[in-house]
């Protein structure tokens, strides 16, 4: 995993100043979304910046030391702030689009995962439609010309078609939760009947 250290006020990484990059390697393979990386920043009085990245699961960590990380003049700092304000609206639109693309890919990943587990419980036609919808969503998210609105609308359509998976999951869980026969209960009932038959009645 590459850690890119930036300086600036803009939403997009490409619009900020690059201070350095380093690689956090040796991370064990894990399902998507599972790894947790903790990044810490420590700057001393001399302007030396230490950035550390640590994988919480394995404990693996790497760091980078950046000299003169605060060597910007007051004029440069003010210019960065002014640029950020000037481009705030455009930057937000770019950020929102990227988040929509990431959301579309995450939704596609989760649905594909559910299809692997419950796909055999779906009708062939339903399964085929869901697979086709997921494919189209991924293609749409990958296109540069796709808008945020188009991607969000496609995500909602994919959720709608994937409801069949939810129904299959509920049926599967319901069948597993069906109460089984209770031999111990039956034995206890029979034993109680026997005890009643063998009991003594004491008359005054």
Secondary structure, 3 states (H helix, E strand, C coil): CEEEEEECCCCCHHHCEEEEEEECCCCCCCCCCCCCEEEEEEECCCCCEEEEEEECCCCCEEEEEECCCCCCCHHHHHHHHHHHHHCHHHHHHHHHHHHHHHHHHHHHHHHHHHHHHHHHHCCHHHHHHHHHHHHHHHHHHHCCCCCHHHHHHHHHHHHHHCHHHHHHHHHHHHHHCCCCCCHHHHHHHHHHHHHHHHCCCCCC
